[in-house]
Amino acid sequence: MAPISASREEFDEIPTVVGIFSAFGLVFTVSLFAWICCQRKSSKSNKTPPYKFVHVLKGVDIYPENLNSKKKFGADDKSEAKSKSMMPKNSLHLDLEKRDLNGNFPKTTPKIQSSPDLEKLTPKHFVEREKDSISPESLKSNTSLSSEEKQDKLGTLFFSLEYNFEKKAFVVNIKEARGLPAMDEQSMTSDPYIKMTILPEKKHKVKTRVLRKTLDPAFDETFTFYGIPYSQVQDLILHFMILSFDRFSRDDIIGEVLIPLEGIELSEGRMLMNREIIKRNVRKSSGRGELLISLCYQSTTNTLTVVVLKARHLPKADVSGLSDPYVKVNLYHAKKRISKKKTHVKKCTPNAVFNELFVFDIPCEGLEDISIEFLVLDSDRGSRNEIIGRLTLGASAEGTSGEHWKEICEYPRRQIAKWHMLCDG
């Protein structure tokens, strides 16, 4: 009987041991989970934002650090004053303004300190101090134009430049444009917006929103570009393209502004600048590649036969170093597009062979008011297709383009092929 009682005691001890091990396992699991959560929280707070640039619209900062904050629209004045006092001088963060009932932000006019020396200065760029902010209206008075000069002008662009050393970020604020020409003859107004590109590599391309029916658009949009060392800022060139949106055809190009950053010192703070908008200069570049086109005008049937044959020496369009080119063909009559065609996409090649034929019906007798545009684009499923190069043939074209058009007019029913250099898109 003794051995049986001993075995029963052993069985009674087993649940106790299992309970002890289960308690230790539960404590260990909870501790491990808490440690992992702490590590993730600390890594998220120290993690640098993966954004190449941050877009600030109408004073609303969407810098990633602010996305995790508890600050909401309509915060009380005490919390806003506290955040302003704790903010560093060179910080990119902007205070969130209160919205009205319609969800818009009220415009606030900065205080301007008048100075007798300021009225005498007429530089194109100057430093904006922390306390003395100068509005674009004051710049407008310094750059007043006579009535005769305004007829030849395309307006003035106002913007500011800044470099944040703490974040290693280059900041561009597109403030406004003044005195733009009317691109819509019926309403005598425009629907302007701005495209900005950082040259020479064209890695950063951004654009503002479209403002309807205005010749003095106030954009007030900020673009912050990360990963640009301050030592390389001097080598950059800012290219602003001012356009007018057109719902039914291609957007109208108002003009452009080129800003070489060489010699511009951004270490002292934000710089307010203004430049006159000039007519767009179509710059030919050997780096855009060439396109082989064959044309034939049939005077009896009043048709134009276009054969897109080949493209060669196309530039690199993506990280892989190769592009996926295709050609879009637009036919214009009196500057109005009446027909469009496009070729198939050729994958991963700088030297594409298309051999595709298109036949266009000409709505008028002769080719005097006809022009044809060739756009070589890089096909990209993930984003908007980028223009590699552009070619326009017509009666007003110059160089080989004009010679080619003249030959097909003088020798109808003859297929004439020529290589043409592509221009910047």
C-alpha positions in Angstrom: 0.0 0.0 0.0 2.9 2.4 0.6 4.0 2.6 -3.1 0.5 3.5 -4.2 0.3 6.4 -1.8 3.6 7.8 -3.0 2.5 7.8 -6.6 -0.6 9.6 -5.7 1.4 12.4 -4.0 3.5 12.7 -7.2 0.4 13.1 -9.3 -0.9 15.8 -6.9 2.4 17.8 -7.3 2.1 17.9 -11.2 -0.7 20.6 -11.4 1.3 22.8 -9.0 4.4 22.6 -11.2 2.4 23.2 -14.3 0.8 26.3 -12.7 4.1 27.7 -11.7 5.6 27.3 -15.2 2.4 28.8 -16.8 2.7 31.9 -14.5 6.4 32.4 -15.4 5.6 32.0 -19.1 2.8 34.5 -18.9 5.0 37.1 -17.2 7.8 36.5 -19.8 5.3 36.9 -22.7 3.9 40.2 -21.3 7.4 41.6 -20.6 8.6 40.7 -24.2 5.5 42.3 -25.7 6.0 45.5 -23.7 9.7 45.6 -24.7 8.9 45.2 -28.4 6.3 48.0 -28.2 8.8 50.3 -26.6 11.4 49.6 -29.2 9.0 50.2 -32.1 7.9 53.5 -30.5 11.5 54.7 -30.1 12.4 53.7 -33.6 9.4 55.5 -35.1 10.3 58.7 -33.2 13.9 58.6 -34.5 13.1 57.5 -38.0 13.8 60.1 -40.8 10.8 60.8 -43.1 11.0 58.8 -46.4 9.6 61.7 -48.4 11.7 63.4 -51.1 9.7 66.6 -50.7 6.8 67.9 -48.5 4.1 70.1 -50.0 2.8 72.9 -47.7 -0.5 74.5 -49.0 -1.9 77.7 -47.6 0.2 77.6 -44.4 -0.7 74.0 -43.5 2.5 72.0 -42.7 2.3 68.3 -43.6 5.7 67.5 -42.3 5.6 63.8 -41.1 6.5 64.7 -37.5 3.3 66.7 -37.3 1.1 63.9 -38.6 1.5 62.1 -35.2 0.8 65.1 -33.1 -2.5 65.7 -31.3 -2.9 69.3 -32.6 -6.1 69.8 -34.5 -7.7 72.7 -36.4 -9.2 75.3 -34.1 -6.8 74.8 -31.2 -6.9 77.3 -28.4 -4.7 80.3 -28.4 -2.7 79.2 -25.4 -1.5 76.0 -27.0 -0.6 77.9 -30.2 1.4 80.5 -28.2 3.2 77.7 -26.4 4.1 75.9 -29.6 5.4 79.1 -31.2 7.7 79.8 -28.2 9.2 76.3 -28.3 9.8 76.4 -32.1 13.4 76.9 -33.3 14.2 79.9 -35.4 15.1 78.1 -38.5 12.4 75.5 -38.3 10.3 74.6 -41.3 7.2 74.0 -39.2 4.3 76.4 -39.8 1.5 77.1 -37.3 -1.9 75.8 -38.4 -4.3 78.7 -38.9 -8.0 78.5 -38.0 -10.5 77.8 -40.8 -13.7 79.7 -41.4 -17.1 78.0 -41.7 -16.4 77.1 -45.4 -13.2 75.4 -44.5 -10.9 78.1 -46.0 -8.0 79.8 -44.4 -8.3 83.5 -43.7 -5.6 85.6 -45.3 -3.3 87.4 -42.8 -1.4 90.4 -43.9 2.1 90.6 -42.3 3.3 93.7 -40.5 5.6 95.8 -42.6 8.2 98.0 -41.0 8.7 101.0 -43.2 12.3 102.2 -43.6 13.6 105.1 -45.7 16.5 102.9 -46.9 14.1 100.2 -48.0 12.4 102.5 -50.6 15.7 103.3 -52.2 16.7 99.6 -52.7 15.6 97.9 -55.9 17.5 94.6 -56.0 15.8 91.5 -57.5 16.4 89.5 -54.3 16.9 90.4 -50.7 16.9 88.6 -47.3 13.7 88.3 -45.3 14.5 88.7 -41.6 12.5 87.1 -38.9 10.8 90.3 -37.7 10.8 92.4 -40.9 8.7 90.5 -43.4 8.1 92.2 -46.8 5.0 91.4 -48.8 5.0 90.9 -52.6 2.9 94.1 -52.8 5.9 96.1 -51.7 8.0 94.4 -54.4 5.3 95.4 -57.0 5.8 99.1 -56.2 9.6 98.7 -56.8 9.1 97.0 -60.1 6.4 99.2 -61.6 6.2 99.3 -65.4 5.0 101.8 -67.8 1.9 101.1 -69.9 3.9 100.5 -73.1 6.2 98.1 -71.3 3.3 96.1 -69.8 2.1 95.2 -73.3 5.3 93.2 -73.9 5.5 91.8 -70.4 4.1 88.4 -69.4 3.8 89.2 -65.7 6.0 88.8 -62.6 6.5 85.8 -60.4 7.1 86.1 -56.6 8.7 83.3 -54.6 11.0 82.7 -51.7 14.0 80.4 -51.2 15.3 78.9 -48.0 17.7 76.2 -46.8 17.0 74.3 -43.5 20.4 73.0 -42.2 18.8 71.0 -39.4 16.7 68.9 -41.9 19.2 69.3 -44.8 16.2 70.5 -46.9 15.8 73.0 -49.7 12.6 75.0 -49.4 10.8 76.8 -52.3 7.6 78.8 -51.6 5.7 79.9 -54.7 3.8 83.0 -53.5 2.0 84.6 -56.4 2.1 85.9 -59.9 1.1 89.4 -61.0 0.0 90.8 -64.4 -0.4 87.6 -66.3 -1.8 87.8 -69.9 -5.3 86.6 -70.7 -5.1 83.3 -72.6 -8.9 82.9 -73.0 -10.0 85.5 -75.5 -13.7 85.1 -74.7 -13.5 85.6 -70.9 -10.3 87.7 -71.1 -8.8 85.7 -68.2 -6.7 82.7 -67.5 -6.6 79.6 -65.3 -3.0 79.6 -64.2 -0.8 77.1 -62.5 3.0 76.6 -62.2 5.2 73.7 -62.9 8.6 73.7 -61.2 11.7 71.6 -62.0 15.1 71.5 -60.4 17.7 71.3 -63.1 20.0 69.9 -64.4 19.0 66.4 -63.4 15.2 67.0 -63.4 14.8 64.6 -60.5 12.3 66.8 -58.6 9.2 68.0 -60.6 6.2 69.6 -58.8 3.3 71.7 -59.7 0.8 74.0 -58.0 -3.0 73.7 -58.1 -5.0 75.5 -60.8 -6.6 78.9 -59.8 -9.6 79.7 -61.9 -10.3 82.9 -63.8 -7.5 85.2 -62.5 -4.6 87.2 -63.8 -3.1 87.7 -60.4 -3.0 84.2 -58.8 -2.0 83.9 -55.1 -0.7 80.3 -54.7 1.2 80.4 -51.4 2.4 76.8 -51.8 5.6 75.5 -50.3 7.7 72.6 -51.6 10.4 71.1 -49.3 13.1 68.9 -51.0 15.1 66.6 -48.7 18.5 65.0 -49.4 20.0 68.1 -51.1 23.4 69.0 -49.5 23.9 72.7 -49.1 27.2 72.5 -51.0 25.2 71.3 -54.1 22.6 74.1 -54.0 24.9 76.5 -55.9 25.0 74.1 -58.8 21.2 73.9 -59.2 18.9 75.9 -61.5 15.2 76.4 -60.8 12.9 76.3 -63.8 9.3 77.7 -63.4 6.8 77.1 -66.2 3.7 79.2 -66.0 0.7 77.6 -67.8 -3.0 78.2 -68.2 -5.3 75.1 -67.9 -7.5 74.3 -70.9 -10.2 71.7 -70.4 -10.7 71.0 -74.1 -7.2 71.1 -75.5 -3.5 71.3 -74.5 -2.7 73.7 -71.8 -1.4 77.1 -72.9 2.1 78.1 -72.0 2.3 81.6 -70.7 6.0 81.8 -70.1 8.9 80.6 -68.0 11.4 81.8 -65.4 15.0 80.4 -65.0 16.8 81.0 -61.7 20.5 79.9 -61.4 21.3 79.5 -57.7 25.0 80.2 -58.2 25.9 83.2 -56.1 22.7 83.2 -54.1 23.5 82.9 -50.3 20.9 81.1 -48.3 22.8 80.8 -45.0 21.4 84.1 -43.6 17.8 83.1 -43.9 14.9 83.1 -46.2 15.2 85.2 -49.4 12.2 86.8 -51.1 12.7 87.1 -54.9 10.8 88.2 -57.9 11.5 87.7 -61.6 9.8 88.8 -64.8 8.2 86.0 -66.8 9.7 85.7 -70.2 8.5 84.0 -73.4 9.3 80.3 -73.4 12.5 79.5 -75.3 12.4 76.1 -77.0 16.0 75.0 -76.4 17.3 72.4 -78.8 19.5 69.7 -77.1 21.5 66.9 -78.6 20.8 64.9 -75.5 17.1 64.7 -76.5 17.7 62.3 -79.3 16.5 62.1 -82.9 13.4 61.0 -84.8 13.1 59.7 -88.3 9.9 60.8 -90.0 8.5 60.1 -93.5 5.8 62.4 -94.9 3.7 62.3 -98.1 1.0 64.8 -99.1 -1.7 63.5 -101.5 -3.2 66.6 -103.2 -5.8 64.5 -105.0 -7.3 62.9 -101.9 -6.2 65.8 -99.6 -4.6 63.5 -97.1 -1.3 63.5 -95.3 0.5 60.2 -94.7 2.9 60.1 -91.7 5.2 57.2 -91.1 7.1 57.2 -87.7 10.1 55.1 -88.6 12.8 55.2 -85.9 14.2 57.0 -82.8 17.8 57.0 -81.7 20.0 58.3 -78.9 17.1 58.8 -76.6 18.2 60.0 -73.1 17.8 58.0 -69.9 14.4 58.3 -68.4 14.4 56.2 -65.2 16.7 54.6 -62.7 17.4 51.6 -64.8 18.9 53.8 -67.5 16.5 52.8 -70.2 13.2 54.2 -71.4 10.0 52.7 -72.8 9.4 55.1 -75.7 6.4 55.7 -77.8 5.4 58.5 -80.2 2.2 60.6 -80.0 1.3 62.4 -83.2 -1.0 65.5 -83.1 -2.4 67.2 -86.2 -3.2 70.9 -85.8 -5.3 73.2 -88.0 -4.9 76.9 -87.2 -3.4 76.0 -83.8 -6.4 73.8 -83.0 -5.8 70.0 -82.6 -8.1 68.1 -84.9 -6.7 64.6 -84.7 -4.3 62.5 -82.7 -2.6 59.1 -83.1 0.1 57.2 -81.2 2.5 54.3 -81.8 3.0 51.2 -79.7 5.4 51.2 -76.8 9.0 49.9 -77.3 10.4 48.4 -74.1 13.8 49.3 -72.6 15.6 50.8 -75.6 17.2 54.1 -76.5 17.0 53.2 -80.2 13.4 52.3 -81.0 12.1 51.0 -84.4 8.4 51.8 -84.9 7.6 51.6 -88.6 4.0 52.7 -88.0 1.9 54.6 -90.6 -0.9 57.1 -90.0 -3.2 58.8 -92.6 -4.8 62.1 -91.7 -7.6 63.9 -93.6 -6.8 67.5 -94.2 -9.8 69.8 -93.7 -8.6 72.5 -96.0 -7.0 72.9 -99.5 -3.2 72.9 -99.0 -1.0 72.7 -96.0 -0.6 76.4 -95.2 -2.6 76.3 -91.9 -1.6 72.7 -91.0 1.1 71.7 -88.6 2.0 68.3 -87.0 3.5 67.6 -83.6 5.5 64.6 -82.6 5.9 63.9 -78.8 8.3 61.2 -77.8 7.2 59.9 -74.3 8.4 57.4 -71.8 5.7 55.0 -70.8 5.4 54.6 -67.0 2.5 52.7 -65.4 3.2 54.0 -62.0 3.0 57.7 -62.8 2.3 60.2 -65.5 4.3 59.6 -68.8 7.2 62.0 -69.1 8.0 63.8 -72.4 11.4 62.8 -73.7 11.4 65.2 -76.7 9.3 67.2 -79.0 9.2 67.9 -82.8 6.9 70.3 -84.7 6.6 70.4 -88.5 4.8 73.1 -90.3 5.0 76.2 -92.6 6.4 78.3 -89.7 9.0 75.7 -88.6 12.7 76.5 -88.9 15.8 74.4 -89.8 15.4 70.9 -91.1 11.7 70.9 -90.0 10.9 73.8 -92.3 12.9 72.3 -95.1 11.1 68.9 -94.8 7.7 70.6 -94.8 8.6 72.7 -97.8 9.7 69.6 -99.8 6.4 67.7 -99.2 4.5 70.8 -100.4 6.6 71.2 -103.5 6.6 67.4 -104.4 3.2 65.9 -103.6 2.6 62.2 -103.8 6.3 61.6 -102.9 7.3 60.0 -99.7 10.1 62.0 -98.1 12.0 60.9 -95.0 14.4 62.9 -92.8 16.1 62.7 -89.4 15.1 65.5 -87.0 16.6 66.6 -83.7 14.2 66.6 -80.8 13.7 69.6 -78.6 13.1 69.8 -74.9 9.5 68.9 -73.9 
